[in-house]
Amino acid sequence: MKSIVMLVLAVAMVYFMVRPGEAVQCGQVAASLAPCMPYLEAAGQNPSTACCDGVRNIKAITPTTADRQEACECVKSAAAKHPDINQDVASSLPGKCGVPLNIPISKNTNCAK
């Protein structure tokens, strides 16, 4: 069952990938971060490979400041819907994945900066 969920998430990630010049959509961001939810809520030792692939995807689809601000708003909105997310773990996620991501993963960030 878990492999089916991972396959669906992988297909969703490919489906929602952005081509240059297209706006970032929250569905893309949510699909990219979905594999991270167990890690963000339970604060396990390390994020999964699928989670880190999702973080890499977010970096790839946000080359401009406007893209990053839009993705930030999506992350902020999604994080607000999940009260069990550990904020310290969320903020350290890009570093744990080795992905320099200029988008904070937090429900309390100012995305305009």
C-alpha positions in Angstrom: 0.0 0.0 0.0 2.8 2.4 0.9 4.5 1.8 -2.5 1.2 2.7 -4.3 1.0 6.0 -2.3 4.6 6.8 -3.2 3.9 6.0 -6.9 0.9 8.3 -6.9 2.9 11.1 -5.2 5.7 10.7 -7.8 3.3 10.9 -10.6 1.7 14.0 -9.1 5.1 15.6 -8.7 5.9 15.0 -12.4 2.4 16.2 -13.4 2.7 19.4 -11.4 6.2 20.3 -12.5 6.5 23.8 -14.0 7.9 24.8 -17.3 9.9 28.1 -17.5 7.6 31.1 -17.6 4.7 29.3 -15.8 3.5 30.4 -12.4 4.0 28.2 -9.3 0.8 26.6 -8.1 0.1 25.5 -4.6 -0.8 22.0 -5.9 2.8 21.6 -7.1 4.2 22.7 -3.7 1.8 20.5 -1.8 2.6 17.4 -3.9 6.3 18.1 -3.5 6.1 18.3 0.3 3.5 15.5 0.9 6.2 12.9 1.4 7.7 15.1 4.1 4.6 15.1 6.4 5.6 12.1 8.5 9.0 13.6 9.1 7.6 17.1 9.9 5.0 15.8 12.3 7.0 13.0 14.0 10.5 14.6 13.8 12.2 11.4 12.8 15.9 11.1 12.4 16.1 12.1 8.8 13.7 13.0 6.0 13.0 10.3 3.4 14.5 10.3 0.0 11.1 11.1 -1.5 10.8 14.1 0.9 14.2 15.5 -0.2 13.3 14.9 -3.8 10.3 17.1 -3.2 12.4 19.8 -1.6 14.7 19.7 -4.7 11.6 19.9 -6.9 10.5 23.1 -5.1 13.9 24.6 -5.6 13.7 23.7 -9.3 10.3 25.3 -9.9 11.1 28.5 -8.1 13.9 30.2 -10.0 12.7 33.7 -9.5 11.9 35.8 -6.5 8.2 36.0 -7.5 8.2 32.2 -7.8 9.7 31.8 -4.3 7.3 34.3 -2.8 4.3 32.4 -4.3 5.7 29.0 -3.1 6.3 30.6 0.3 2.6 31.6 0.5 1.6 28.0 -0.5 3.9 26.5 2.2 2.6 29.0 4.8 -1.0 28.1 4.0 -0.3 24.4 4.0 1.6 24.5 7.3 -1.3 26.4 8.9 -3.5 23.5 8.1 -1.2 21.0 9.9 -0.9 22.0 13.6 1.2 18.9 14.4 4.2 20.2 12.3 7.2 20.7 14.4 8.4 24.2 13.5 12.0 23.6 14.3 12.1 20.5 12.2 10.3 22.2 9.4 12.8 25.1 9.3 15.7 22.7 9.2 14.3 20.5 6.5 16.2 22.1 3.5 19.5 21.7 5.4 18.7 18.1 6.3 18.1 17.4 2.6 21.2 19.4 1.5 19.2 21.7 -0.6 19.7 25.5 -0.2 16.1 26.6 -0.4 15.3 30.3 0.0 11.7 29.5 1.1 11.0 29.1 4.8 8.9 26.2 5.8 6.8 27.9 8.4 3.3 29.1 9.1 4.6 32.3 10.6 6.9 33.7 7.9 6.6 37.0 5.9 6.7 35.8 2.3 7.1 39.3 1.0 10.7 39.5 2.1 
